[in-house]
Structures are given as structure tokens and as C-alpha cells.
Amino acid sequence: MEIIKATKDMIDALDILYQSCTLHMRGAGIYQWDESYPNRETLLHGIVHQDLFCATEDGVVVGAVILNTKQAPEYAGILWTTRIGKFLVIHTFAIHPEFQGKGYGKRMLLFSEEHAKNNEFCGIRLDTFSQNPIAISMYERNQYICTGAVFFSHKPSPYHWYLCYEKLFDT
């Protein structure tokens, strides 16, 4: 597996990846994403700002993640372990359903951590849908600590609650 910055010529493959993940989650009763997010605009924004990374296997896009410093305004109400330092934030973390359960997610998460450390971040923050047991389990298995929950009012009821996680690095 290779992880690279996404380019504009990958937009169709990325769009298919996120649509496949959204449909797969819906089939499992997980209404984390919909047609409004993540969408092509989200992906193009990530490409233009060079913070969208793709995992590829033999030229096939198998996963993607946006890594930047943008924290949702709702994060202000979370009792983070510390408010001091620079944090990398994980967004739209996805592994294509055909490649799930094969270690790609863990490898992308480790890549995200190395990227954070190499760029002098003191830790990682993220949120994940409160009804997504696979994502929750992956973060907790990798020593991410749940620090609270945020309510996204723009999500349809009852799908507003997202758990916030962080992982601090030794400095």
C-alpha cells in the first residue's frame, strides 16, 4: 500500500470510494454520511489545499483521509486533555468496503500519526459518529481517548451525536 497526496485526476475514484462507503454504512444502519458530506466539493477542497491523502494498492484507491488543523466550532465545548499545542485533525477517514478488515485502516491511521509527528503536532483530534462501532473500536484499540461528544445540528435527527477522540504524543 502506498499513501500519496490526492490529485485532481483521482477525483472520480475518490467520489466512488466515498459513495461506496456511504452506501455500505447505510446498509449496516450507520447514517454517518450522506450525499451532502463528504461530496466532490469536499474532495476538491482537500486536493486544492493538499490535505487529502489516498491509500492505493496496485493503482486502485482503497482509502482516503483529510488531515488538517480545522476543528469544528463544536469542539470548543469538549474537555480536551490540553488546550496547549498544535493538533492535527482527521476528517473523512474511509476505507473502501472491499478492502475493510485487511489492515488498511490501521496503516492509514499510523500514517496519520507519523504525518502529525513529522510536522510537529502534539497530537491528533477527531470525531466519529456515535453509532459507528467499527470506527470507535479502531480508535480505542489504537489508544485514542474519548473526551466527550459533539452535537451537529445540521445532521438529521437522531444522527447528530459524534464522539470526540484525541491522542497525545510524547514531546
Secondary structure as GFF3:
##gff-version 3
##sequence-region A 1 171
A	DSSP	beta_strand	2	5	.	.	.	ID=ss1
A	DSSP	three_ten_helix	8	10	.	.	.	ID=ss2
A	DSSP	alpha_helix	11	27	.	.	.	ID=ss3
A	DSSP	alpha_helix	40	48	.	.	.	ID=ss4
A	DSSP	beta_strand	52	57	.	.	.	ID=ss5
A	DSSP	beta_strand	60	68	.	.	.	ID=ss6
A	DSSP	three_ten_helix	73	77	.	.	.	ID=ss7
A	DSSP	beta_strand	87	95	.	.	.	ID=ss8
A	DSSP	three_ten_helix	97	99	.	.	.	ID=ss9
A	DSSP	alpha_helix	104	118	.	.	.	ID=ss10
A	DSSP	beta_strand	123	129	.	.	.	ID=ss11
A	DSSP	alpha_helix	133	141	.	.	.	ID=ss12
A	DSSP	beta_strand	145	151	.	.	.	ID=ss13
A	DSSP	beta_strand	161	168	.	.	.	ID=ss14
###
